[in-house]
Amino acid sequence: MVHVLPPVTQPAPLWTPDPATAGQSTLASFTDFVNDRYQVGFADPLDYDALWRWSTNNIEQFWEAVWKFFKIDSATEYTSVLTAQRMPGAEWFPGSTVNFAQHALTNGHDSKDALVCIKEDGRKESVTWDELRVRVGALAHTLRTLGVSRGDRVVGYLPPGQHAVIGLLATASIGAIWAQCAQDFAATAVIDRFEQLGPVVLLAADGYSYNGRTYDRREEVEKVRAGLTSVRHTIVVDHLLPGAFDGSLTGSSMIGWEQAVANAARLRFEKVPFDQPLWVLFSSGTTGLPKGIVHSHGGVMLGLLSLTGLHMDLRADDTLFWYTSTNWMMWNVVVSSLLTGATAVIYDGSPTYPDCNRLWQIADQFNVTFMGTSPGHLQASARANVEPGADFDLSQLRTIGSTGSTLPASCYHWVHEHVGAHIQLSSTTGGTDAVTAFACSAPTTPVWPGELSARSLGVALESWNSSGTPVIGEVGELIITKPIPSMPVFFWNDRSGERYRDAYFATFPGVWRHGDWVTVTDYGSVIMHGRSDSTLNRHGVRLGSSEIYQAVEKLPQIQDSLIVGVDENEGGYWMPLFVVLSPDADLDDDLRETIITSIRTNASPRHTPDEIIAVPSLPHTRTGKKIEVPVKRILQGADRDHVLSLDAIDDPLSVTQFVEIARTRRAARLQMP
C-alpha cells in the first residue's frame, strides 16, 4: 500500500512541450508502436504518465518493445525476455547473441561526422562514420593480432577524444572487455583500478589540456605500464604533440597509434551472449579500493537506447555535446549516443576556460541540438553574468541536460531567461551503478524548477520510508522495485556476489536501494534531497543536504559549500557549514546573516548550521560530487587514510584542513572542565 500525503497544488511548469513537436518525437512513434503491438489502448500518445505506468507494470513487454522498436540484431533467438523478476539474479533475453559495437556503428550516415573532437587550444578533428568504421576495424585487427580475444581486458589511460571511442568500440567488437581512466588520475590510482582486471593491452596518450595548460603524462604512462603486471602490449597515442612517443617505440611491446590503425581490415563483430561483459566502470574509490562495476553488451544497448533514443530523442540528424571526462559514466553515455546515429561533439579542456562562454560557443559553432553539462557549470555561468542566448546562435539547441549533483531551482530560471525560453532543461539522476537514468525528462514532459520531470521508462522508482512503505509527497529512500537490463551483471572479483548484494540489497532485500533521499510528487516528478548515507539529523529530524546547497550556492558571494552532521561524544551533534568564498567576498557578520537568512527562507530554520567556516577549497570526487561522508568521519576523529583515498579526490590538499579542524576540536574538548 502506498502512503500518499494530501495532494498539494501542482505548481505551474516553467516549460511545457509543444504538442506538434512532441508528436514528431521518437517517443511518440514508440508509443504508437507499443499501442499497435500490445493493444494497450493509450488514449493520448503524448500521455507520458500512462506510458510510464504501463512500462513498469509490464517490464517484459516494455523492454521487448525497446528491442523490437530499435531492431536489435541477434544471431540467435532469445528464449524469453526475463527469466525471473528478482534482484539480483534477473536474466534478460537468454539465448540471444548480440554485440554493442555493431549497433553503435550501423546507424550513421556514411559521409556525415560521427565525432567532432575539439582541444582546448581550438584544434579540431572530425571523424566521419566511414572513417570511424575503418579505424575501429583496423584497431580490432591489431588487437586480434596481439592475441586479444573474447573476455580479455583492454584498458585506456586516455583523455576525451576519438582514441577513447575507437578503443572502446574495437575492444567490444572482439567481445573483449574495456575499462578506462582519465589522465588527471595519478599512476597509483590508475593501477588500483586496472590491476584488478589483469588487462593484456594498454592504450595511453601523451597528455591532456585543462585551464590553459597542457599536462605531459608520459612519465605517468611509464609508471602505469610498470605497475600493470599482465599488460603485454601498449598502444601509445600522440594526443597533444605529434611524435611524442617516437623515442619510446622500440621492441614489439610498444606500438604507435598510427601503426595500430594503419592496416584496413574487414569490420567483424563477435556475437556474444546478452549478459557478456562489455565494460567495467569503477566506483569513486573515495573510501577504499574502487569497485569494478561490470555491465553487459545487451543491457547497455537496451538501457541506453531507452535513454538516448526515447528520453533524449536523439536521431541521426542530431548533434550531442555533453561535457564530460573519460572517467565519468556520462562518457559512456556519449559513446552510446552513436547507437542513435547522432553526431557526438567531444571537448578536451576546461568548461570555463578562457571564460564561462566556452561551452556555449561550442554549442553555437557546431549547431548542437542536445547539450549536457553540470549544475556547477550552469551556476558559474550565472555568476559570471554571461548571456548565451544573446551572444550565441542557440536556435538549434533543443535540450540542456544536467547531472552530477542536484540542480538548484534558480538554474532553471536562469536557463529559461538567459539561454532560451524554447529550451527544455532536463535534470537527470542515475549513476555509474546502472549506467542509465532513473529519473529525467522526455519530449512529452513539462519542466518544474528544482524537479526532475519524470521517472524513466521501465524504471520502477519509488520513495520508501524507513518501514519499507512507498510514500508519495514526502521524503524517502530512492528504491527500484523491479530489475533493469543495465543493472550490473556482477562486481569484478566478487565471485560470491556478496559485495554486490551488500551494495544495493542489504537494507530492503530484493529491491535496489540507491542511497538517495527523494520525493515523488503526486503529479509524477522527482525531487532530490541528497545522499541518504550523509543525512543530517537535527533533534531527531532528518534533513537532506541538497536544500542547503541550493540556498547557499545561489548567493554570488559563495562558490562552493559542504555541510555535515557530526555525532560527538555524550550525545553531542555539530552541524558545520564550510564555504568557499568568491574572490571579492569576506565572511563577515553581514555575509553570515545573509547565508543564514537564505537557508531559513529557502530550506527551513532547522537547516541552520551551528557554525559557518570559510575554507580555501573543498574536496570532490573526480566527477565533481561532494564527499560528505568521508569528511564527516574525519571530523569525528577517524584516520584520514582509513576513510579516504586521496587518489580519488580532485584536490587532495583540501582534505588536510579537515584533519586539522578535527584535531583542534579534540584538543579544545580535552581542555574543557
DAHUTA-V592515 format. One line per field, one symbol per residue. psi: psi as a letter, one per 20 degrees, with the letter a starting at -180 (. if undefined). A space follows every 50 residues. Layout:
psi = ???
This chain:
psi = ppopqpqrppqpqhpqqphgghijrhgghggggggggjlhkphoijnggg gggghhimhghghhgggggjlpopiqqqhrgphqmqpripoplqiqprpg hghijiiqpgiqphpopprhjiqppqorhghggghggghggggghjjprp irppqpnqrpahhhghgghgghhijrpqqqqqiiprhghgghghhhilqh pppqriarqpljqqoojhghghggghinhiphqpoqpnhgppjhjgiimq riippqghhhjhopqpoqpopqqgjppgrpqqrhjhkapppoopqrgggg gggihgghgggikprhjqopooprqiiqihghgghiihhijrpppppnaq ikpiaiighhgghghjlphoppbrhgggghgghikqmghhiqnkhiohqp qprhrpoqhhhghgghhigpiipppnpqqdrhgjlaphqcrrijqrpppj qphrqqpjomprpqaijkppqpjrpapoqoiqqphjqqhrqpkmhijghg ghhhjhgnpiqoohkqpqporijirppqjrphikqpnolippqqighghg hgiiphiphqqppqooprqkjqppnqppqpqqhjqpmahghghggggggg gierhiipqhqpppqhrqqrrijjqqngghgghghijqpgihipohhjqh nhhihhhhgggggghghhhhiq.
